Amino acid sequence: MPSKNTRKNTRKTTRKTKTALVQGVENALDRMKYEIAQEFSVHLGPDSTSRTNGSVGGEITKRLVAMAKQQLSGKSK
């Protein structure tokens, strides 16, 4: 009797494109990405590892959350 895990992998590898919630913010996010990469001494590109790229993405998220918290609390820099 064949096992249940003999199904073929039917997943298609498609590239997802994420759209920004706020139109026109892409340039600002790109600037932030490269500023953080420079701070971390990371070269972004096709040869960099996902761990390295992920550290930059994680820092972007942390900073965006901090900015949102400041705005919601009424305190802006």
PDB file of N, CA, C and O in Angstrom:
ATOM      1  N   MET A   1       0.851  -1.185   0.000  1.00  0.00           N
ATOM      2  CA  MET A   1       0.000   0.000   0.000  1.00  0.00           C
ATOM      3  C   MET A   1       0.895   1.246   0.000  1.00  0.00           C
ATOM      4  O   MET A   1       1.765   1.367   0.863  1.00  0.00           O
ATOM      5  N   PRO A   2       0.703   2.173  -0.945  1.00  0.00           N
ATOM      6  CA  PRO A   2       1.544   3.375  -1.006  1.00  0.00           C
ATOM      7  C   PRO A   2       1.264   4.291   0.182  1.00  0.00           C
ATOM      8  O   PRO A   2       0.148   4.356   0.697  1.00  0.00           O
ATOM      9  N   SER A   3       2.306   4.991   0.596  1.00  0.00           N
ATOM     10  CA  SER A   3       2.123   5.923   1.716  1.00  0.00           C
ATOM     11  C   SER A   3       1.372   7.167   1.247  1.00  0.00           C
ATOM     12  O   SER A   3       1.247   7.429   0.050  1.00  0.00           O
ATOM     13  N   LYS A   4       0.885   7.910   2.208  1.00  0.00           N
ATOM     14  CA  LYS A   4       0.114   9.119   1.891  1.00  0.00           C
ATOM     15  C   LYS A   4       0.989  10.221   1.306  1.00  0.00           C
ATOM     16  O   LYS A   4       0.486  11.143   0.663  1.00  0.00           O
ATOM     17  N   ASN A   5       2.275  10.127   1.525  1.00  0.00           N
ATOM     18  CA  ASN A   5       3.184  11.190   1.095  1.00  0.00           C
ATOM     19  C   ASN A   5       3.749  10.967  -0.302  1.00  0.00           C
ATOM     20  O   ASN A   5       4.803  11.513  -0.629  1.00  0.00           O
ATOM     21  N   THR A   6       3.080  10.188  -1.122  1.00  0.00           N
ATOM     22  CA  THR A   6       3.591   9.925  -2.472  1.00  0.00           C
ATOM     23  C   THR A   6       3.038  10.876  -3.520  1.00  0.00           C
ATOM     24  O   THR A   6       3.296  10.709  -4.712  1.00  0.00           O
ATOM     25  N   ARG A   7       2.278  11.874  -3.082  1.00  0.00           N
ATOM     26  CA  ARG A   7       1.754  12.856  -4.038  1.00  0.00           C
ATOM     27  C   ARG A   7       2.885  13.622  -4.690  1.00  0.00           C
ATOM     28  O   ARG A   7       3.908  13.903  -4.066  1.00  0.00           O
ATOM     29  N   LYS A   8       2.687  13.949  -5.936  1.00  0.00           N
ATOM     30  CA  LYS A   8       3.665  14.781  -6.631  1.00  0.00           C
ATOM     31  C   LYS A   8       3.594  16.196  -6.079  1.00  0.00           C
ATOM     32  O   LYS A   8       2.533  16.677  -5.681  1.00  0.00           O
ATOM     33  N   ASN A   9       4.727  16.836  -6.066  1.00  0.00           N
ATOM     34  CA  ASN A   9       4.768  18.229  -5.650  1.00  0.00           C
ATOM     35  C   ASN A   9       4.234  19.074  -6.802  1.00  0.00           C
ATOM     36  O   ASN A   9       4.915  19.257  -7.812  1.00  0.00           O
ATOM     37  N   THR A  10       3.027  19.583  -6.652  1.00  0.00           N
ATOM     38  CA  THR A  10       2.389  20.333  -7.734  1.00  0.00           C
ATOM     39  C   THR A  10       2.516  21.836  -7.550  1.00  0.00           C
ATOM     40  O   THR A  10       1.894  22.612  -8.276  1.00  0.00           O
ATOM     41  N   ARG A  11       3.311  22.241  -6.590  1.00  0.00           N
ATOM     42  CA  ARG A  11       3.494  23.675  -6.366  1.00  0.00           C
ATOM     43  C   ARG A  11       4.193  24.307  -7.555  1.00  0.00           C
ATOM     44  O   ARG A  11       5.163  23.768  -8.088  1.00  0.00           O
ATOM     45  N   LYS A  12       3.694  25.428  -7.948  1.00  0.00           N
ATOM     46  CA  LYS A  12       4.371  26.188  -8.994  1.00  0.00           C
ATOM     47  C   LYS A  12       5.258  27.208  -8.305  1.00  0.00           C
ATOM     48  O   LYS A  12       4.863  27.806  -7.305  1.00  0.00           O
ATOM     49  N   THR A  13       6.422  27.401  -8.823  1.00  0.00           N
ATOM     50  CA  THR A  13       7.289  28.418  -8.256  1.00  0.00           C
ATOM     51  C   THR A  13       6.995  29.726  -8.967  1.00  0.00           C
ATOM     52  O   THR A  13       7.418  29.944 -10.102  1.00  0.00           O
ATOM     53  N   THR A  14       6.278  30.573  -8.295  1.00  0.00           N
ATOM     54  CA  THR A  14       5.946  31.881  -8.845  1.00  0.00           C
ATOM     55  C   THR A  14       6.544  32.944  -7.952  1.00  0.00           C
ATOM     56  O   THR A  14       6.671  32.765  -6.741  1.00  0.00           O
ATOM     57  N   ARG A  15       6.894  34.011  -8.547  1.00  0.00           N
ATOM     58  CA  ARG A  15       7.468  35.118  -7.796  1.00  0.00           C
ATOM     59  C   ARG A  15       6.346  36.046  -7.367  1.00  0.00           C
ATOM     60  O   ARG A  15       5.563  36.516  -8.192  1.00  0.00           O
ATOM     61  N   LYS A  16       6.276  36.300  -6.086  1.00  0.00           N
ATOM     62  CA  LYS A  16       5.264  37.211  -5.574  1.00  0.00           C
ATOM     63  C   LYS A  16       5.821  38.629  -5.594  1.00  0.00           C
ATOM     64  O   LYS A  16       6.978  38.862  -5.242  1.00  0.00           O
ATOM     65  N   THR A  17       5.002  39.545  -5.999  1.00  0.00           N
ATOM     66  CA  THR A  17       5.398  40.944  -5.925  1.00  0.00           C
ATOM     67  C   THR A  17       4.510  41.611  -4.898  1.00  0.00           C
ATOM     68  O   THR A  17       3.283  41.595  -5.001  1.00  0.00           O
ATOM     69  N   LYS A  18       5.147  42.187  -3.920  1.00  0.00           N
ATOM     70  CA  LYS A  18       4.407  42.846  -2.859  1.00  0.00           C
ATOM     71  C   LYS A  18       4.203  44.299  -3.247  1.00  0.00           C
ATOM     72  O   LYS A  18       5.130  44.969  -3.703  1.00  0.00           O
ATOM     73  N   THR A  19       3.000  44.773  -3.065  1.00  0.00           N
ATOM     74  CA  THR A  19       2.727  46.169  -3.369  1.00  0.00           C
ATOM     75  C   THR A  19       2.637  46.941  -2.067  1.00  0.00           C
ATOM     76  O   THR A  19       2.113  46.447  -1.069  1.00  0.00           O
ATOM     77  N   ALA A  20       3.150  48.143  -2.090  1.00  0.00           N
ATOM     78  CA  ALA A  20       3.144  48.988  -0.903  1.00  0.00           C
ATOM     79  C   ALA A  20       1.731  49.466  -0.609  1.00  0.00           C
ATOM     80  O   ALA A  20       0.948  49.741  -1.517  1.00  0.00           O
ATOM     81  N   LEU A  21       1.428  49.557   0.662  1.00  0.00           N
ATOM     82  CA  LEU A  21       0.119  50.022   1.088  1.00  0.00           C
ATOM     83  C   LEU A  21      -0.069  51.495   0.724  1.00  0.00           C
ATOM     84  O   LEU A  21      -1.163  51.918   0.352  1.00  0.00           O
ATOM     85  N   VAL A  22       1.004  52.263   0.836  1.00  0.00           N
ATOM     86  CA  VAL A  22       0.976  53.686   0.504  1.00  0.00           C
ATOM     87  C   VAL A  22       1.682  53.861  -0.837  1.00  0.00           C
ATOM     88  O   VAL A  22       2.848  53.495  -0.984  1.00  0.00           O
ATOM     89  N   GLN A  23       0.979  54.417  -1.803  1.00  0.00           N
ATOM     90  CA  GLN A  23       1.550  54.610  -3.132  1.00  0.00           C
ATOM     91  C   GLN A  23       2.704  55.611  -3.081  1.00  0.00           C
ATOM     92  O   GLN A  23       2.634  56.612  -2.368  1.00  0.00           O
ATOM     93  N   GLY A  24       3.753  55.338  -3.830  1.00  0.00           N
ATOM     94  CA  GLY A  24       4.874  56.260  -3.933  1.00  0.00           C
ATOM     95  C   GLY A  24       5.915  56.121  -2.839  1.00  0.00           C
ATOM     96  O   GLY A  24       6.846  56.924  -2.782  1.00  0.00           O
ATOM     97  N   VAL A  25       5.791  55.132  -1.971  1.00  0.00           N
ATOM     98  CA  VAL A  25       6.715  54.983  -0.857  1.00  0.00           C
ATOM     99  C   VAL A  25       7.925  54.102  -1.216  1.00  0.00           C
ATOM    100  O   VAL A  25       8.855  53.970  -0.420  1.00  0.00           O
ATOM    101  N   GLU A  26       7.908  53.513  -2.395  1.00  0.00           N
ATOM    102  CA  GLU A  26       8.952  52.572  -2.790  1.00  0.00           C
ATOM    103  C   GLU A  26      10.346  53.192  -2.739  1.00  0.00           C
ATOM    104  O   GLU A  26      11.287  52.554  -2.266  1.00  0.00           O
ATOM    105  N   ASN A  27      10.491  54.425  -3.220  1.00  0.00           N
ATOM    106  CA  ASN A  27      11.806  55.078  -3.226  1.00  0.00           C
ATOM    107  C   ASN A  27      12.327  55.290  -1.815  1.00  0.00           C
ATOM    108  O   ASN A  27      13.511  55.081  -1.554  1.00  0.00           O
ATOM    109  N   ALA A  28      11.456  55.703  -0.905  1.00  0.00           N
ATOM    110  CA  ALA A  28      11.870  55.915   0.482  1.00  0.00           C
ATOM    111  C   ALA A  28      12.292  54.598   1.126  1.00  0.00           C
ATOM    112  O   ALA A  28      13.273  54.557   1.869  1.00  0.00           O
ATOM    113  N   LEU A  29      11.561  53.527   0.846  1.00  0.00           N
ATOM    114  CA  LEU A  29      11.922  52.218   1.395  1.00  0.00           C
ATOM    115  C   LEU A  29      13.244  51.721   0.822  1.00  0.00           C
ATOM    116  O   LEU A  29      14.044  51.122   1.540  1.00  0.00           O
ATOM    117  N   ASP A  30      13.477  51.964  -0.457  1.00  0.00           N
ATOM    118  CA  ASP A  30      14.757  51.581  -1.057  1.00  0.00           C
ATOM    119  C   ASP A  30      15.910  52.348  -0.427  1.00  0.00           C
ATOM    120  O   ASP A  30      16.961  51.773  -0.146  1.00  0.00           O
ATOM    121  N   ARG A  31      15.717  53.652  -0.204  1.00  0.00           N
ATOM    122  CA  ARG A  31      16.760  54.452   0.450  1.00  0.00           C
ATOM    123  C   ARG A  31      17.056  53.894   1.834  1.00  0.00           C
ATOM    124  O   ARG A  31      18.215  53.737   2.216  1.00  0.00           O
ATOM    125  N   MET A  32      15.989  53.592   2.589  1.00  0.00           N
ATOM    126  CA  MET A  32      16.152  53.052   3.931  1.00  0.00           C
ATOM    127  C   MET A  32      16.909  51.720   3.875  1.00  0.00           C
ATOM    128  O   MET A  32      17.791  51.468   4.696  1.00  0.00           O
ATOM    129  N   LYS A  33      16.563  50.884   2.916  1.00  0.00           N
ATOM    130  CA  LYS A  33      17.206  49.573   2.774  1.00  0.00           C
ATOM    131  C   LYS A  33      18.708  49.731   2.562  1.00  0.00           C
ATOM    132  O   LYS A  33      19.501  49.047   3.209  1.00  0.00           O
ATOM    133  N   TYR A  34      19.102  50.625   1.662  1.00  0.00           N
ATOM    134  CA  TYR A  34      20.522  50.781   1.368  1.00  0.00           C
ATOM    135  C   TYR A  34      21.261  51.501   2.489  1.00  0.00           C
ATOM    136  O   TYR A  34      22.444  51.234   2.704  1.00  0.00           O
ATOM    137  N   GLU A  35      20.600  52.406   3.211  1.00  0.00           N
ATOM    138  CA  GLU A  35      21.222  53.050   4.372  1.00  0.00           C
ATOM    139  C   GLU A  35      21.510  52.022   5.460  1.00  0.00           C
ATOM    140  O   GLU A  35      22.595  52.014   6.042  1.00  0.00           O
ATOM    141  N   ILE A  36      20.543  51.162   5.730  1.00  0.00           N
ATOM    142  CA  ILE A  36      20.727  50.136   6.757  1.00  0.00           C
ATOM    143  C   ILE A  36      21.793  49.140   6.320  1.00  0.00           C
ATOM    144  O   ILE A  36      22.625  48.733   7.130  1.00  0.00           O
ATOM    145  N   ALA A  37      21.779  48.748   5.068  1.00  0.00           N
ATOM    146  CA  ALA A  37      22.801  47.824   4.559  1.00  0.00           C
ATOM    147  C   ALA A  37      24.190  48.426   4.739  1.00  0.00           C
ATOM    148  O   ALA A  37      25.133  47.725   5.105  1.00  0.00           O
ATOM    149  N   GLN A  38      24.312  49.718   4.482  1.00  0.00           N
ATOM    150  CA  GLN A  38      25.600  50.385   4.652  1.00  0.00           C
ATOM    151  C   GLN A  38      25.999  50.399   6.127  1.00  0.00           C
ATOM    152  O   GLN A  38      27.162  50.157   6.451  1.00  0.00           O
ATOM    153  N   GLU A  39      25.047  50.680   7.029  1.00  0.00           N
ATOM    154  CA  GLU A  39      25.329  50.659   8.466  1.00  0.00           C
ATOM    155  C   GLU A  39      25.812  49.287   8.914  1.00  0.00           C
ATOM    156  O   GLU A  39      26.699  49.186   9.762  1.00  0.00           O
ATOM    157  N   PHE A  40      25.235  48.231   8.350  1.00  0.00           N
ATOM    158  CA  PHE A  40      25.585  46.860   8.715  1.00  0.00           C
ATOM    159  C   PHE A  40      26.767  46.325   7.908  1.00  0.00           C
ATOM    160  O   PHE A  40      27.158  45.170   8.078  1.00  0.00           O
ATOM    161  N   SER A  41      27.338  47.152   7.032  1.00  0.00           N
ATOM    162  CA  SER A  41      28.430  46.743   6.133  1.00  0.00           C
ATOM    163  C   SER A  41      28.031  45.535   5.292  1.00  0.00           C
ATOM    164  O   SER A  41      28.799  44.587   5.129  1.00  0.00           O
ATOM    165  N   VAL A  42      26.812  45.593   4.764  1.00  0.00           N
ATOM    166  CA  VAL A  42      26.266  44.509   3.951  1.00  0.00           C
ATOM    167  C   VAL A  42      26.181  44.978   2.510  1.00  0.00           C
ATOM    168  O   VAL A  42      25.707  46.079   2.231  1.00  0.00           O
ATOM    169  N   HIS A  43      26.644  44.131   1.596  1.00  0.00           N
ATOM    170  CA  HIS A  43      26.498  44.411   0.170  1.00  0.00           C
ATOM    171  C   HIS A  43      25.263  43.666  -0.317  1.00  0.00           C
ATOM    172  O   HIS A  43      25.249  42.436  -0.348  1.00  0.00           O
ATOM    173  N   LEU A  44      24.237  44.402  -0.693  1.00  0.00           N
ATOM    174  CA  LEU A  44      23.019  43.778  -1.191  1.00  0.00           C
ATOM    175  C   LEU A  44      23.193  43.427  -2.657  1.00  0.00           C
ATOM    176  O   LEU A  44      23.693  44.230  -3.444  1.00  0.00           O
ATOM    177  N   GLY A  45      22.789  42.256  -3.005  1.00  0.00           N
ATOM    178  CA  GLY A  45      22.893  41.838  -4.394  1.00  0.00           C
ATOM    179  C   GLY A  45      22.601  40.364  -4.526  1.00  0.00           C
ATOM    180  O   GLY A  45      22.289  39.690  -3.545  1.00  0.00           O
ATOM    181  N   PRO A  46      22.701  39.867  -5.740  1.00  0.00           N
ATOM    182  CA  PRO A  46      22.362  38.462  -5.981  1.00  0.00           C
ATOM    183  C   PRO A  46      23.322  37.482  -5.309  1.00  0.00           C
ATOM    184  O   PRO A  46      22.968  36.321  -5.106  1.00  0.00           O
ATOM    185  N   ASP A  47      24.525  37.929  -4.963  1.00  0.00           N
ATOM    186  CA  ASP A  47      25.501  37.038  -4.340  1.00  0.00           C
ATOM    187  C   ASP A  47      25.405  37.007  -2.820  1.00  0.00           C
ATOM    188  O   ASP A  47      26.056  36.180  -2.182  1.00  0.00           O
ATOM    189  N   SER A  48      24.610  37.885  -2.232  1.00  0.00           N
ATOM    190  CA  SER A  48      24.513  37.910  -0.774  1.00  0.00           C
ATOM    191  C   SER A  48      23.541  36.830  -0.297  1.00  0.00           C
ATOM    192  O   SER A  48      22.636  36.415  -1.020  1.00  0.00           O
ATOM    193  N   THR A  49      23.759  36.395   0.931  1.00  0.00           N
ATOM    194  CA  THR A  49      22.947  35.300   1.466  1.00  0.00           C
ATOM    195  C   THR A  49      21.597  35.807   1.948  1.00  0.00           C
ATOM    196  O   THR A  49      21.428  36.995   2.222  1.00  0.00           O
ATOM    197  N   SER A  50      20.653  34.904   2.045  1.00  0.00           N
ATOM    198  CA  SER A  50      19.326  35.295   2.525  1.00  0.00           C
ATOM    199  C   SER A  50      19.399  35.719   3.984  1.00  0.00           C
ATOM    200  O   SER A  50      18.618  36.569   4.414  1.00  0.00           O
ATOM    201  N   ARG A  51      20.320  35.148   4.756  1.00  0.00           N
ATOM    202  CA  ARG A  51      20.490  35.559   6.152  1.00  0.00           C
ATOM    203  C   ARG A  51      20.927  37.020   6.227  1.00  0.00           C
ATOM    204  O   ARG A  51      20.415  37.796   7.034  1.00  0.00           O
ATOM    205  N   THR A  52      21.876  37.374   5.375  1.00  0.00           N
ATOM    206  CA  THR A  52      22.366  38.749   5.346  1.00  0.00           C
ATOM    207  C   THR A  52      21.262  39.698   4.901  1.00  0.00           C
ATOM    208  O   THR A  52      21.023  40.725   5.536  1.00  0.00           O
ATOM    209  N   ASN A  53      20.594  39.353   3.815  1.00  0.00           N
ATOM    210  CA  ASN A  53      19.496  40.194   3.337  1.00  0.00           C
ATOM    211  C   ASN A  53      18.386  40.267   4.378  1.00  0.00           C
ATOM    212  O   ASN A  53      17.767  41.316   4.556  1.00  0.00           O
ATOM    213  N   GLY A  54      18.135  39.165   5.060  1.00  0.00           N
ATOM    214  CA  GLY A  54      17.094  39.128   6.085  1.00  0.00           C
ATOM    215  C   GLY A  54      17.397  40.029   7.258  1.00  0.00           C
ATOM    216  O   GLY A  54      16.483  40.595   7.859  1.00  0.00           O
ATOM    217  N   SER A  55      18.674  40.172   7.596  1.00  0.00           N
ATOM    218  CA  SER A  55      19.029  41.058   8.706  1.00  0.00           C
ATOM    219  C   SER A  55      18.678  42.498   8.363  1.00  0.00           C
ATOM    220  O   SER A  55      18.250  43.260   9.230  1.00  0.00           O
ATOM    221  N   VAL A  56      18.859  42.869   7.106  1.00  0.00           N
ATOM    222  CA  VAL A  56      18.499  44.220   6.667  1.00  0.00           C
ATOM    223  C   VAL A  56      16.979  44.377   6.685  1.00  0.00           C
ATOM    224  O   VAL A  56      16.464  45.386   7.166  1.00  0.00           O
ATOM    225  N   GLY A  57      16.267  43.388   6.166  1.00  0.00           N
ATOM    226  CA  GLY A  57      14.804  43.431   6.165  1.00  0.00           C
ATOM    227  C   GLY A  57      14.232  43.483   7.568  1.00  0.00           C
ATOM    228  O   GLY A  57      13.263  44.199   7.821  1.00  0.00           O
ATOM    229  N   GLY A  58      14.827  42.727   8.481  1.00  0.00           N
ATOM    230  CA  GLY A  58      14.373  42.743   9.873  1.00  0.00           C
ATOM    231  C   GLY A  58      14.572  44.099  10.520  1.00  0.00           C
ATOM    232  O   GLY A  58      13.721  44.566  11.277  1.00  0.00           O
ATOM    233  N   GLU A  59      15.690  44.727  10.224  1.00  0.00           N
ATOM    234  CA  GLU A  59      15.965  46.054  10.784  1.00  0.00           C
ATOM    235  C   GLU A  59      15.016  47.093  10.202  1.00  0.00           C
ATOM    236  O   GLU A  59      14.575  47.992  10.919  1.00  0.00           O
ATOM    237  N   ILE A  60      14.695  46.988   8.918  1.00  0.00           N
ATOM    238  CA  ILE A  60      13.720  47.894   8.309  1.00  0.00           C
ATOM    239  C   ILE A  60      12.394  47.774   9.046  1.00  0.00           C
ATOM    240  O   ILE A  60      11.771  48.778   9.390  1.00  0.00           O
ATOM    241  N   THR A  61      11.969  46.539   9.284  1.00  0.00           N
ATOM    242  CA  THR A  61      10.702  46.307   9.980  1.00  0.00           C
ATOM    243  C   THR A  61      10.732  46.909  11.373  1.00  0.00           C
ATOM    244  O   THR A  61       9.778  47.573  11.777  1.00  0.00           O
ATOM    245  N   LYS A  62      11.818  46.689  12.117  1.00  0.00           N
ATOM    246  CA  LYS A  62      11.931  47.252  13.467  1.00  0.00           C
ATOM    247  C   LYS A  62      11.808  48.769  13.444  1.00  0.00           C
ATOM    248  O   LYS A  62      11.107  49.354  14.270  1.00  0.00           O
ATOM    249  N   ARG A  63      12.484  49.397  12.504  1.00  0.00           N
ATOM    250  CA  ARG A  63      12.464  50.864  12.439  1.00  0.00           C
ATOM    251  C   ARG A  63      11.101  51.394  12.006  1.00  0.00           C
ATOM    252  O   ARG A  63      10.639  52.412  12.522  1.00  0.00           O
ATOM    253  N   LEU A  64      10.457  50.715  11.066  1.00  0.00           N
ATOM    254  CA  LEU A  64       9.125  51.154  10.636  1.00  0.00           C
ATOM    255  C   LEU A  64       8.114  51.017  11.767  1.00  0.00           C
ATOM    256  O   LEU A  64       7.253  51.881  11.936  1.00  0.00           O
ATOM    257  N   VAL A  65       8.209  49.941  12.542  1.00  0.00           N
ATOM    258  CA  VAL A  65       7.311  49.760  13.689  1.00  0.00           C
ATOM    259  C   VAL A  65       7.566  50.847  14.725  1.00  0.00           C
ATOM    260  O   VAL A  65       6.618  51.400  15.283  1.00  0.00           O
ATOM    261  N   ALA A  66       8.827  51.161  14.989  1.00  0.00           N
ATOM    262  CA  ALA A  66       9.156  52.219  15.949  1.00  0.00           C
ATOM    263  C   ALA A  66       8.613  53.569  15.481  1.00  0.00           C
ATOM    264  O   ALA A  66       8.091  54.345  16.281  1.00  0.00           O
ATOM    265  N   MET A  67       8.739  53.844  14.175  1.00  0.00           N
ATOM    266  CA  MET A  67       8.218  55.104  13.634  1.00  0.00           C
ATOM    267  C   MET A  67       6.701  55.166  13.783  1.00  0.00           C
ATOM    268  O   MET A  67       6.154  56.209  14.140  1.00  0.00           O
ATOM    269  N   ALA A  68       6.030  54.069  13.515  1.00  0.00           N
ATOM    270  CA  ALA A  68       4.570  54.035  13.635  1.00  0.00           C
ATOM    271  C   ALA A  68       4.142  54.223  15.084  1.00  0.00           C
ATOM    272  O   ALA A  68       3.173  54.931  15.356  1.00  0.00           O
ATOM    273  N   LYS A  69       4.852  53.598  16.012  1.00  0.00           N
ATOM    274  CA  LYS A  69       4.528  53.754  17.438  1.00  0.00           C
ATOM    275  C   LYS A  69       4.663  55.210  17.860  1.00  0.00           C
ATOM    276  O   LYS A  69       3.816  55.736  18.583  1.00  0.00           O
ATOM    277  N   GLN A  70       5.735  55.860  17.404  1.00  0.00           N
ATOM    278  CA  GLN A  70       5.934  57.273  17.733  1.00  0.00           C
ATOM    279  C   GLN A  70       4.798  58.122  17.192  1.00  0.00           C
ATOM    280  O   GLN A  70       4.284  58.997  17.889  1.00  0.00           O
ATOM    281  N   GLN A  71       4.407  57.869  15.958  1.00  0.00           N
ATOM    282  CA  GLN A  71       3.328  58.652  15.356  1.00  0.00           C
ATOM    283  C   GLN A  71       2.006  58.415  16.064  1.00  0.00           C
ATOM    284  O   GLN A  71       1.239  59.351  16.285  1.00  0.00           O
ATOM    285  N   LEU A  72       1.739  57.167  16.421  1.00  0.00           N
ATOM    286  CA  LEU A  72       0.479  56.856  17.094  1.00  0.00           C
ATOM    287  C   LEU A  72       0.421  57.436  18.501  1.00  0.00           C
ATOM    288  O   LEU A  72      -0.657  57.761  19.000  1.00  0.00           O
ATOM    289  N   SER A  73       1.575  57.564  19.138  1.00  0.00           N
ATOM    290  CA  SER A  73       1.589  58.121  20.486  1.00  0.00           C
ATOM    291  C   SER A  73       1.618  59.646  20.467  1.00  0.00           C
ATOM    292  O   SER A  73       1.539  60.281  21.518  1.00  0.00           O
ATOM    293  N   GLY A  74       1.730  60.235  19.282  1.00  0.00           N
ATOM    294  CA  GLY A  74       1.730  61.688  19.152  1.00  0.00           C
ATOM    295  C   GLY A  74       3.101  62.311  19.283  1.00  0.00           C
ATOM    296  O   GLY A  74       3.230  63.535  19.253  1.00  0.00           O
ATOM    297  N   LYS A  75       4.123  61.493  19.428  1.00  0.00           N
ATOM    298  CA  LYS A  75       5.491  61.990  19.549  1.00  0.00           C
ATOM    299  C   LYS A  75       6.204  61.740  18.235  1.00  0.00           C
ATOM    300  O   LYS A  75       6.384  60.589  17.837  1.00  0.00           O
ATOM    301  N   SER A  76       6.605  62.779  17.570  1.00  0.00           N
ATOM    302  CA  SER A  76       7.357  62.589  16.326  1.00  0.00           C
ATOM    303  C   SER A  76       8.739  63.180  16.484  1.00  0.00           C
ATOM    304  O   SER A  76       8.943  64.132  17.238  1.00  0.00           O
ATOM    305  N   LYS A  77       9.692  62.601  15.759  1.00  0.00           N
ATOM    306  CA  LYS A  77      11.076  63.093  15.817  1.00  0.00           C
ATOM    307  C   LYS A  77      11.219  64.362  15.040  1.00  0.00           C
ATOM    308  O   LYS A  77      12.312  64.925  14.973  1.00  0.00           O
TER     309      LYS A  77
END
